[in-house]
């Protein structure tokens, strides 16, 4: 007697219903809630940062990572959400944090030692405690001040643990670093770089008359987790039943809209 | 109007058993226990439970005599523990009725008029009183009667829960021995010579001869024996003072067994707070240390003073959870351990009204205060709040009102009591969105030392981290100075410089410190 695959699947699912509902059926994962960063160019490029997921913001020195972070902090603290910043390099400047409600920001300053690995260990333990405690709208781990070699030594299991800790929660977990290191655990990876510095006057005038007016920064979506399988063109062409698969490594999206201007404001 | 009485027999033994850990407490009650008082070798037995008395213990025995009785556990009397036990007894009564009289350290009487609507019949109320007493760590007798004295005598004479119906006081109390009335010793001796040993026998005596021989006191005793007296209660008006203490026979050196004892005290404190519908936001722990004359203690104990180790926990919101308090104390003691073994523990709290919050349906989710406090304590232990380290590394930043560069302080993080509350959230978010992104700076703490090569008074090359880097563009200098009237003024010339690194451009703020004559990197624009 031959049974069709649909009948067999239905029987197996019925037998496992109490323990594993819809064990063999594709259950679409709900779209994550997105949060705007407050920088129009970045939001247009990536559609906002996903909550309940891990996002990496990477770039070298003066690439705009901290500018993006402070803009995000300003938005979230003004929404009366509690935010946490694990500062591995103790480099956060409260004076730069214009618009941020500092009373809603928990700042964990990791103690500077001669060994970056010791500071990194403090940062990872602090992140574990904060993510397990819950209740924060944004948790940031700032590793931008650490050497790349030290951050590369963070085991993948740690990133995976962080991702699991924020899954199905409204917490946005943001990593600031020089290069991406969370690999597939990150749902979104943004690459920033400084395109051009902006000086208020020409270079021919005396130096005391020049003013650093701002920076032109470039943002690129290096990786994005596509959560909707139906959007993938390859599968649509094949017209096969959807399976519970993820699409990784979407091509980089570098657009003109990915350039934003960070300005300085001077009190005159 | 009915009255209830709670009487704890063998009170000195119960006070000690209450403070002992649960397993030992239960064991102590099941054993023959005698309590000694006085300095050795003059310590004598002052109290004993029924099993100890059956084994031959009598009040007034010396320690040596008491030790000759097999199977008897000896403990030293603790006034502090008895005081705590009495306070717990009063708290238990106050959780039922606002009118409570403290007749003796081991006896309280409460007015239970009107409580039948809450607790039902008097028998059920008596059982509930006994159950609540057990939760506070003691076992006692409960009696309900129409007048306070009858209730007291019934609680002293009958074990368990007793209810005397109205009008049956003489009948029910008749079988009790005369000493439940606690008469003076000479009266008791006289009654014993007369052969009067029960309350019924005393009540049946003719009143006139009793008055002639014993005076008004004898008449009063007769009325008490019949259960006919009626008086008003003298209610207890005690300041709300929650203290629990424990004296240890053997000093405790390690933190783990100390934590076990702290858990016991915290459970009792929180139970007492809950019985009064109160919470606390301050916990004070005092540990008396066992100091050997030859041992040099930590500086916090002054020479010649009794060695104590004091810690204080301040919480942002009032709490009642003993487990949270225990965790916070454990983390605090790990960071600040006592310098010597502990021989006495005292814990005090300041009562406060419990936190009352009304969460909105769309209000933002915030960390729970209890979870947050434990998390902050753990974060402090991770980033290293070492002894003598005055800096705070975990909290909310607060910009100070000064022009000094990078001047800020860390304040405790409490999101529940912070924020801009007067403006609607949507307006704040819209205002934040309308502003362009502002360039941020990452500061170096402390500033990085730098060597600068000048060309025509402008920085041309930087020697940073062993590398010689050319300056592509620069702006400055701007003099930044201040607080010349203080002992630590600052004065520096600041420059914004753009350099070309391997990966691309980078922008830094550097400065020349006028006081030290050196160059530093203040921060990086990012």
Contacts between the chains, C-beta under 8 A, distances in Angstrom:
chain1	res1	chain2	res2	distance
A	36	B	433	7.5
A	38	B	432	6.2
A	38	B	433	5.7
A	38	B	437	7.1
A	39	B	437	4.9
A	60	B	501	7.4
A	60	B	503	4.2
A	60	B	504	6.4
A	60	B	506	7.4
A	61	B	501	6.8
A	61	B	503	7.7
A	61	B	506	4.2
A	61	B	524	5.6
A	61	B	526	6.8
A	62	B	505	6.4
A	62	B	506	4.3
A	62	B	507	4.7
A	62	B	524	6.2
A	62	B	525	5.4
A	62	B	526	5.5
A	63	B	526	6.7
A	64	B	526	6.5
A	65	B	526	5.6
A	66	B	440	4.1
A	66	B	441	7.4
A	66	B	442	5.4
A	66	B	526	4.0
A	67	B	437	5.5
A	67	B	438	7.1
A	67	B	439	5.9
A	67	B	440	4.6
A	67	B	526	6.6
A	68	B	437	7.6
A	69	B	440	7.4
A	70	B	438	7.2
A	70	B	440	4.8
A	71	B	437	5.1
A	71	B	438	7.8
A	74	B	432	5.0
A	75	B	429	6.3
A	75	B	432	5.5
A	75	B	433	7.2
A	77	B	419	7.9
A	78	B	420	7.7
A	78	B	425	7.0
A	78	B	428	4.1
A	78	B	429	5.3
A	78	B	431	7.9
A	78	B	432	5.0
A	79	B	364	6.6
A	79	B	425	5.8
A	79	B	428	7.7
A	79	B	429	5.9
A	80	B	363	7.9
A	80	B	364	4.9
A	80	B	419	5.3
A	80	B	425	6.1
A	81	B	364	5.0
A	81	B	365	7.9
A	81	B	366	8.0
A	82	B	364	7.8
A	82	B	366	5.2
A	82	B	367	6.1
A	82	B	415	4.3
A	89	B	442	7.5
A	90	B	445	5.2
A	91	B	442	4.2
A	91	B	443	5.7
A	91	B	444	6.8
A	91	B	445	7.1
A	91	B	523	7.5
A	92	B	397	7.4
A	92	B	442	7.6
A	92	B	443	7.8
A	93	B	406	6.9
A	93	B	440	7.2
A	93	B	441	5.2
A	93	B	442	6.9
A	93	B	443	4.7
A	93	B	523	6.7
A	94	B	397	4.0
A	94	B	398	7.5
A	94	B	399	5.1
A	94	B	408	4.7
A	95	B	399	6.2
A	95	B	406	7.1
A	95	B	408	7.5
A	95	B	441	8.0
A	96	B	438	7.6
A	96	B	440	4.4
A	96	B	441	4.9
A	97	B	397	7.8
A	97	B	440	7.7
A	98	B	438	5.2
A	99	B	432	5.3
A	99	B	435	6.7
A	99	B	438	7.6
A	101	B	418	7.5
A	101	B	419	5.9
A	101	B	420	6.4
A	102	B	396	5.7
A	102	B	397	5.1
A	102	B	398	6.4
A	102	B	399	7.3
A	103	B	396	5.4
A	103	B	398	8.0
A	103	B	411	8.0
A	103	B	414	7.8
A	103	B	415	7.4
A	103	B	418	3.5
A	103	B	419	6.2
A	104	B	396	7.6
A	104	B	415	5.3
A	104	B	418	6.0
A	104	B	419	5.9
A	105	B	396	5.8
A	105	B	397	6.9
A	105	B	413	8.0
A	106	B	376	8.0
A	106	B	394	7.3
A	106	B	395	7.3
A	106	B	396	6.6
A	106	B	413	4.7
A	107	B	394	7.4
A	107	B	395	6.6
A	107	B	396	6.6
A	107	B	397	5.3
A	107	B	410	7.1
A	108	B	379	5.6
A	108	B	383	6.3
A	108	B	393	7.2
A	108	B	394	5.3
A	109	B	383	6.7
A	109	B	393	4.6
A	109	B	394	7.3
A	109	B	410	8.0
A	110	B	383	5.7
A	110	B	393	7.8
A	111	B	383	5.6
A	111	B	384	5.3
A	111	B	393	6.5
A	112	B	445	7.3
A	122	B	382	5.7
A	122	B	383	5.5
A	122	B	384	7.8
A	125	B	382	4.8
A	126	B	379	5.6
A	126	B	382	5.5
A	126	B	383	6.8
A	129	B	375	5.5
A	129	B	378	5.1
A	129	B	379	5.9
A	129	B	382	7.0
A	130	B	375	6.7
A	130	B	379	7.5
A	133	B	367	5.9
A	133	B	371	5.1
A	133	B	372	6.8
A	133	B	374	7.9
A	133	B	375	4.2
A	134	B	367	6.7
A	134	B	371	7.4
A	135	B	365	5.9
A	135	B	366	5.4
A	135	B	367	3.1
A	135	B	368	6.5
A	135	B	371	7.2
A	135	B	372	7.2
A	136	B	367	6.6
A	137	B	364	6.9
A	137	B	365	7.5
A	144	B	442	7.1
A	144	B	526	7.4
A	145	B	442	7.0
A	170	B	365	6.6
A	193	B	504	6.2
A	194	B	504	6.0
A	194	B	505	4.9
A	194	B	506	7.3
A	194	B	507	7.6
A	196	B	505	7.8
A	197	B	473	7.0
A	197	B	498	5.1
A	197	B	505	6.1
A	197	B	507	5.9
A	199	B	473	6.2
A	199	B	475	6.6
A	203	B	473	6.7
A	207	B	458	5.3
A	207	B	474	5.8
A	207	B	475	6.2
A	207	B	476	6.3
A	207	B	477	7.9
A	208	B	475	7.8
A	208	B	476	6.6
A	208	B	477	6.8
A	208	B	478	7.8
A	210	B	473	7.7
A	210	B	474	7.6
A	210	B	475	4.0
A	211	B	475	5.6
A	211	B	496	8.0
A	212	B	475	5.3
A	212	B	496	4.2
A	212	B	498	7.8
A	212	B	507	6.7
A	212	B	525	7.4
A	214	B	439	5.8
A	215	B	439	6.1
A	215	B	507	6.9
A	215	B	525	6.8
A	260	B	437	6.4
A	261	B	436	7.1
A	261	B	437	7.4
A	262	B	436	7.7
A	262	B	437	4.6
A	262	B	438	6.8
A	262	B	439	4.5
A	262	B	440	7.8
A	263	B	436	5.3
A	263	B	437	7.2
A	263	B	438	6.6
A	263	B	439	6.4
A	264	B	438	7.1
A	264	B	439	4.8
A	265	B	438	6.0
